[in-house]
């Protein structure tokens, strides 16, 4: 993984992973940020 990622990029990837997991669990209430 690129160690020079910006904090925003890391947060966006982090949220994308959480959203994927929540979609698998059938959870649809996610922050729209």
Secondary structure, 3 states (H helix, E strand, C coil): CCCCCCHHHHHHHHHHHHHHHHHHHCCCCCCCC
